[in-house]
Amino acid sequence: MKLRGKDFFTLPNILSYVRLLLIPVFMVHYLTATDERGYLISGMIIVFSGLTDLLDGIIARKFNQITEVGKLLDPIADKLTQVAVIICLMFRYEKMWIIVTLFVAKELFMAINDILLYRQGKKLDGAKWFGKISTAAFYACMTFMVAFPSIGQPAAISLMIITGFFLTLSFVLYGREFFNMYRK
């Protein structure tokens, strides 16, 4: 992997830096929000972060700006944003520990298998469709919970169940991908 100085400053990578900078902005805003407007703005910060994530991928592919830095930076920004969201929601929703547990288990599983396969000279070729759907479901459900904290426990639990379902689906299907890679 060869890193070049100019690779750090492509537009897609700058958008990833913006996403990283939005994490503390979101957390402070959410944790200090006192009214519906404050929570709605916190949700809008997450939506804006998601849009920059979408844009950085589109721009990188369309303008051939895919870099090794971006391949590392984009998923880090994504995972740190997700961690920030679930940490903040843990303060409001008692059952959020279930999502935290699923998220941590899936991400540890992914990281460990990525490392083990990398040592064998193998690499998972980017995010799969089920990973993208899981991420989209996560953001949709969790952003709704951030922006509208007064939705009530039954609705919040329903959103957590949807999120948990897609996290589990992604976990299982990535497990199958890794299993197939080990067999080859």
TORKOL-4160 file (C-alpha; in steps of 0.2 Angstrom, whole numbers, padded with zeros to 4 digits, m for minus):
184
<pt num="1" X="0000" Y="0000" Z="0000"/>
<pt num="2" X="0008" Y="0016" Z="m0006"/>
<pt num="3" X="0002" Y="0032" Z="0002"/>
<pt num="4" X="0005" Y="0048" Z="m0007"/>
<pt num="5" X="0003" Y="0066" Z="0001"/>
<pt num="6" X="m0010" Y="0071" Z="m0012"/>
<pt num="7" X="m0021" Y="0056" Z="m0008"/>
<pt num="8" X="m0025" Y="0064" Z="0009"/>
<pt num="9" X="m0033" Y="0079" Z="0001"/>
<pt num="10" X="m0045" Y="0072" Z="m0012"/>
<pt num="11" X="m0063" Y="0079" Z="m0011"/>
<pt num="12" X="m0070" Y="0062" Z="m0005"/>
<pt num="13" X="m0057" Y="0061" Z="0009"/>
<pt num="14" X="m0060" Y="0079" Z="0014"/>
<pt num="15" X="m0079" Y="0074" Z="0015"/>
<pt num="16" X="m0073" Y="0060" Z="0027"/>
<pt num="17" X="m0064" Y="0072" Z="0038"/>
<pt num="18" X="m0080" Y="0083" Z="0039"/>
<pt num="19" X="m0089" Y="0067" Z="0045"/>
<pt num="20" X="m0076" Y="0065" Z="0058"/>
<pt num="21" X="m0077" Y="0083" Z="0064"/>
<pt num="22" X="m0096" Y="0081" Z="0064"/>
<pt num="23" X="m0095" Y="0067" Z="0078"/>
<pt num="24" X="m0091" Y="0079" Z="0093"/>
<pt num="25" X="m0103" Y="0092" Z="0086"/>
<pt num="26" X="m0117" Y="0079" Z="0085"/>
<pt num="27" X="m0113" Y="0072" Z="0103"/>
<pt num="28" X="m0112" Y="0089" Z="0111"/>
<pt num="29" X="m0128" Y="0095" Z="0103"/>
<pt num="30" X="m0138" Y="0079" Z="0107"/>
<pt num="31" X="m0132" Y="0078" Z="0125"/>
<pt num="32" X="m0136" Y="0096" Z="0128"/>
<pt num="33" X="m0152" Y="0097" Z="0119"/>
<pt num="34" X="m0167" Y="0103" Z="0130"/>
<pt num="35" X="m0181" Y="0104" Z="0117"/>
<pt num="36" X="m0188" Y="0096" Z="0102"/>
<pt num="37" X="m0179" Y="0108" Z="0091"/>
<pt num="38" X="m0162" Y="0104" Z="0098"/>
<pt num="39" X="m0165" Y="0085" Z="0095"/>
<pt num="40" X="m0171" Y="0089" Z="0077"/>
<pt num="41" X="m0155" Y="0098" Z="0074"/>
<pt num="42" X="m0145" Y="0084" Z="0081"/>
<pt num="43" X="m0155" Y="0072" Z="0069"/>
<pt num="44" X="m0151" Y="0084" Z="0054"/>
<pt num="45" X="m0132" Y="0083" Z="0059"/>
<pt num="46" X="m0133" Y="0064" Z="0057"/>
<pt num="47" X="m0142" Y="0066" Z="0040"/>
<pt num="48" X="m0129" Y="0079" Z="0034"/>
<pt num="49" X="m0116" Y="0066" Z="0039"/>
<pt num="50" X="m0124" Y="0053" Z="0030"/>
<pt num="51" X="m0126" Y="0063" Z="0014"/>
<pt num="52" X="m0107" Y="0067" Z="0015"/>
<pt num="53" X="m0104" Y="0048" Z="0016"/>
<pt num="54" X="m0115" Y="0045" Z="0001"/>
<pt num="55" X="m0107" Y="0059" Z="m0009"/>
<pt num="56" X="m0089" Y="0054" Z="m0005"/>
<pt num="57" X="m0092" Y="0037" Z="m0012"/>
<pt num="58" X="m0100" Y="0044" Z="m0028"/>
<pt num="59" X="m0087" Y="0057" Z="m0031"/>
<pt num="60" X="m0073" Y="0044" Z="m0028"/>
<pt num="61" X="m0080" Y="0032" Z="m0040"/>
<pt num="62" X="m0085" Y="0045" Z="m0054"/>
<pt num="63" X="m0069" Y="0055" Z="m0054"/>
<pt num="64" X="m0057" Y="0040" Z="m0050"/>
<pt num="65" X="m0052" Y="0047" Z="m0033"/>
<pt num="66" X="m0052" Y="0031" Z="m0024"/>
<pt num="67" X="m0037" Y="0031" Z="m0013"/>
<pt num="68" X="m0029" Y="0019" Z="0000"/>
<pt num="69" X="m0032" Y="0033" Z="0013"/>
<pt num="70" X="m0050" Y="0034" Z="0008"/>
<pt num="71" X="m0052" Y="0015" Z="0009"/>
<pt num="72" X="m0046" Y="0017" Z="0027"/>
<pt num="73" X="m0054" Y="0034" Z="0032"/>
<pt num="74" X="m0072" Y="0031" Z="0025"/>
<pt num="75" X="m0076" Y="0015" Z="0036"/>
<pt num="76" X="m0068" Y="0023" Z="0051"/>
<pt num="77" X="m0078" Y="0039" Z="0050"/>
<pt num="78" X="m0094" Y="0028" Z="0047"/>
<pt num="79" X="m0091" Y="0017" Z="0062"/>
<pt num="80" X="m0086" Y="0031" Z="0074"/>
<pt num="81" X="m0102" Y="0040" Z="0069"/>
<pt num="82" X="m0112" Y="0025" Z="0072"/>
<pt num="83" X="m0104" Y="0022" Z="0089"/>
<pt num="84" X="m0107" Y="0041" Z="0094"/>
<pt num="85" X="m0125" Y="0039" Z="0089"/>
<pt num="86" X="m0128" Y="0023" Z="0099"/>
<pt num="87" X="m0118" Y="0030" Z="0114"/>
<pt num="88" X="m0129" Y="0045" Z="0115"/>
<pt num="89" X="m0145" Y="0035" Z="0113"/>
<pt num="90" X="m0139" Y="0023" Z="0127"/>
<pt num="91" X="m0143" Y="0038" Z="0139"/>
<pt num="92" X="m0161" Y="0039" Z="0133"/>
<pt num="93" X="m0166" Y="0021" Z="0129"/>
<pt num="94" X="m0164" Y="0007" Z="0142"/>
<pt num="95" X="m0164" Y="m0007" Z="0129"/>
<pt num="96" X="m0151" Y="0001" Z="0118"/>
<pt num="97" X="m0138" Y="m0011" Z="0126"/>
<pt num="98" X="m0145" Y="m0024" Z="0114"/>
<pt num="99" X="m0140" Y="m0014" Z="0099"/>
<pt num="100" X="m0123" Y="m0010" Z="0106"/>
<pt num="101" X="m0120" Y="m0028" Z="0109"/>
<pt num="102" X="m0125" Y="m0033" Z="0092"/>
<pt num="103" X="m0115" Y="m0019" Z="0084"/>
<pt num="104" X="m0099" Y="m0023" Z="0094"/>
<pt num="105" X="m0100" Y="m0041" Z="0091"/>
<pt num="106" X="m0102" Y="m0039" Z="0072"/>
<pt num="107" X="m0088" Y="m0026" Z="0071"/>
<pt num="108" X="m0076" Y="m0036" Z="0081"/>
<pt num="109" X="m0080" Y="m0051" Z="0070"/>
<pt num="110" X="m0077" Y="m0041" Z="0054"/>
<pt num="111" X="m0061" Y="m0034" Z="0061"/>
<pt num="112" X="m0054" Y="m0050" Z="0067"/>
<pt num="113" X="m0058" Y="m0059" Z="0051"/>
<pt num="114" X="m0051" Y="m0045" Z="0040"/>
<pt num="115" X="m0035" Y="m0046" Z="0049"/>
<pt num="116" X="m0034" Y="m0065" Z="0048"/>
<pt num="117" X="m0038" Y="m0065" Z="0030"/>
<pt num="118" X="m0026" Y="m0051" Z="0026"/>
<pt num="119" X="m0012" Y="m0061" Z="0033"/>
<pt num="120" X="m0017" Y="m0075" Z="0021"/>
<pt num="121" X="m0016" Y="m0062" Z="0007"/>
<pt num="122" X="m0035" Y="m0061" Z="0005"/>
<pt num="123" X="m0046" Y="m0046" Z="0007"/>
<pt num="124" X="m0065" Y="m0043" Z="0007"/>
<pt num="125" X="m0069" Y="m0033" Z="m0009"/>
<pt num="126" X="m0078" Y="m0018" Z="m0001"/>
<pt num="127" X="m0095" Y="m0017" Z="0007"/>
<pt num="128" X="m0108" Y="m0030" Z="0001"/>
<pt num="129" X="m0126" Y="m0025" Z="m0003"/>
<pt num="130" X="m0132" Y="m0032" Z="0014"/>
<pt num="131" X="m0119" Y="m0022" Z="0023"/>
<pt num="132" X="m0125" Y="m0006" Z="0014"/>
<pt num="133" X="m0143" Y="m0010" Z="0018"/>
<pt num="134" X="m0139" Y="m0014" Z="0036"/>
<pt num="135" X="m0130" Y="0003" Z="0037"/>
<pt num="136" X="m0145" Y="0012" Z="0029"/>
<pt num="137" X="m0157" Y="0004" Z="0041"/>
<pt num="138" X="m0146" Y="0009" Z="0056"/>
<pt num="139" X="m0145" Y="0027" Z="0051"/>
<pt num="140" X="m0164" Y="0028" Z="0046"/>
<pt num="141" X="m0170" Y="0020" Z="0063"/>
<pt num="142" X="m0157" Y="0028" Z="0074"/>
<pt num="143" X="m0158" Y="0046" Z="0066"/>
<pt num="144" X="m0177" Y="0045" Z="0069"/>
<pt num="145" X="m0174" Y="0040" Z="0087"/>
<pt num="146" X="m0162" Y="0055" Z="0089"/>
<pt num="147" X="m0173" Y="0068" Z="0081"/>
<pt num="148" X="m0189" Y="0063" Z="0089"/>
<pt num="149" X="m0185" Y="0057" Z="0107"/>
<pt num="150" X="m0203" Y="0058" Z="0112"/>
<pt num="151" X="m0209" Y="0044" Z="0101"/>
<pt num="152" X="m0212" Y="0033" Z="0115"/>
<pt num="153" X="m0205" Y="0016" Z="0121"/>
<pt num="154" X="m0215" Y="0005" Z="0109"/>
<pt num="155" X="m0210" Y="0014" Z="0094"/>
<pt num="156" X="m0192" Y="0015" Z="0100"/>
<pt num="157" X="m0192" Y="m0003" Z="0103"/>
<pt num="158" X="m0199" Y="m0006" Z="0086"/>
<pt num="159" X="m0185" Y="0004" Z="0078"/>
<pt num="160" X="m0172" Y="m0005" Z="0088"/>
<pt num="161" X="m0179" Y="m0022" Z="0082"/>
<pt num="162" X="m0178" Y="m0017" Z="0064"/>
<pt num="163" X="m0160" Y="m0011" Z="0067"/>
<pt num="164" X="m0156" Y="m0027" Z="0076"/>
<pt num="165" X="m0163" Y="m0037" Z="0062"/>
<pt num="166" X="m0152" Y="m0029" Z="0049"/>
<pt num="167" X="m0137" Y="m0030" Z="0060"/>
<pt num="168" X="m0140" Y="m0048" Z="0063"/>
<pt num="169" X="m0143" Y="m0051" Z="0044"/>
<pt num="170" X="m0127" Y="m0042" Z="0039"/>
<pt num="171" X="m0117" Y="m0052" Z="0053"/>
<pt num="172" X="m0123" Y="m0069" Z="0046"/>
<pt num="173" X="m0121" Y="m0065" Z="0028"/>
<pt num="174" X="m0103" Y="m0058" Z="0031"/>
<pt num="175" X="m0100" Y="m0073" Z="0041"/>
<pt num="176" X="m0104" Y="m0083" Z="0025"/>
<pt num="177" X="m0093" Y="m0072" Z="0015"/>
<pt num="178" X="m0078" Y="m0075" Z="0027"/>
<pt num="179" X="m0082" Y="m0094" Z="0028"/>
<pt num="180" X="m0081" Y="m0095" Z="0009"/>
<pt num="181" X="m0065" Y="m0085" Z="0008"/>
<pt num="182" X="m0057" Y="m0097" Z="0021"/>
<pt num="183" X="m0062" Y="m0111" Z="0010"/>
<pt num="184" X="m0053" Y="m0104" Z="m0005"/>
